[in-house]
Amino acid sequence: MSNLLKVCNISEIPVDTLLKKDIEGNSVILIKKNDSIYAIENQCSHMNYPLDDGELNQYEIECIHHGAKFDIRNGKPTSLPATENIKTYEVVIKKEEVFIYIDK
């Protein structure tokens, strides 16, 4: 079962920047890229390090600890040492507010 939870307003998310939010025990990164907003878990699937201090290059986030990279659109790893996806969250925009679905 999933709950739709408000995360922030669109204006709070800088373009091409990682915005970390803690939502009901889930650490989530929000990214505004072009005209879309993406939400991913803030945890590298390789060694469980946080990704919010990582580098964003186009649609790829790089974990600064070991160099693993992930596609922010689908969570799939794009380079080793990561071989498993990171979680992505469905984003819903209502008026100027950003919501994501969190599993309960």
C-alpha positions in Angstrom: 0.0 0.0 0.0 1.3 3.5 -0.9 0.5 6.9 0.6 0.8 10.1 -1.4 2.8 12.5 0.7 3.6 16.2 0.2 7.3 16.8 -0.1 7.7 20.5 -0.9 6.7 23.2 -3.4 8.2 23.2 -6.9 10.0 26.5 -6.2 12.0 24.9 -3.4 13.8 22.5 -5.9 16.7 24.2 -7.7 17.3 23.2 -11.3 20.1 20.5 -11.7 20.7 20.3 -8.0 20.2 17.5 -5.5 17.6 18.4 -2.8 17.5 16.0 0.1 14.3 15.5 2.0 13.4 13.1 4.9 9.8 11.9 4.5 8.4 9.5 7.1 11.7 7.8 7.7 12.7 7.7 4.0 15.7 9.8 2.8 14.8 11.0 -0.7 16.6 13.2 -3.2 14.5 15.4 -5.5 16.0 16.6 -8.8 14.5 19.2 -11.2 15.8 18.5 -14.7 14.5 20.2 -17.7 10.7 20.3 -17.1 10.5 17.2 -15.0 11.0 16.4 -11.3 12.6 13.1 -10.3 12.7 11.4 -6.8 15.2 8.7 -5.9 16.2 7.1 -2.7 19.3 8.6 -1.0 21.2 5.4 -0.8 23.7 3.8 -3.2 22.9 0.2 -3.8 26.6 -0.8 -3.8 27.6 0.0 -0.2 24.5 1.9 1.2 26.3 5.3 1.3 24.2 8.4 0.8 23.9 9.9 -2.7 23.0 13.4 -1.8 26.7 14.5 -1.7 27.2 13.0 -5.2 27.7 14.5 -8.6 24.8 15.1 -11.1 25.7 14.9 -14.8 22.7 15.1 -17.1 20.4 12.2 -15.9 23.1 10.4 -14.0 24.0 10.7 -10.3 27.4 9.5 -9.2 28.2 8.2 -5.7 31.4 10.0 -4.6 32.4 7.1 -2.4 33.1 4.4 -5.0 32.1 5.9 -8.4 28.8 4.0 -8.9 26.4 5.8 -11.2 22.6 5.6 -11.6 20.0 6.9 -14.0 17.8 9.3 -12.0 14.8 8.5 -14.4 14.6 4.8 -13.6 17.2 4.0 -10.8 19.2 1.6 -13.0 23.0 1.5 -12.4 25.0 2.9 -15.3 28.4 1.9 -14.1 30.2 -0.5 -11.7 30.6 -1.2 -8.9 26.8 -0.9 -8.5 24.8 -3.8 -10.1 21.4 -3.2 -8.4 18.8 -0.5 -9.0 18.1 2.3 -6.5 14.5 3.0 -5.6 12.7 5.7 -7.6 9.5 7.3 -6.4 6.5 8.3 -8.5 6.2 12.1 -8.5 2.8 13.9 -8.6 2.4 17.7 -9.1 -0.7 19.3 -7.8 -0.9 23.0 -8.3 2.6 24.1 -7.2 3.1 21.3 -4.7 5.3 18.1 -5.2 4.0 14.8 -3.8 5.5 11.3 -3.9 4.2 7.9 -3.3 5.8 6.2 -0.2 5.2 2.5 0.5 3.6 1.8 3.9 
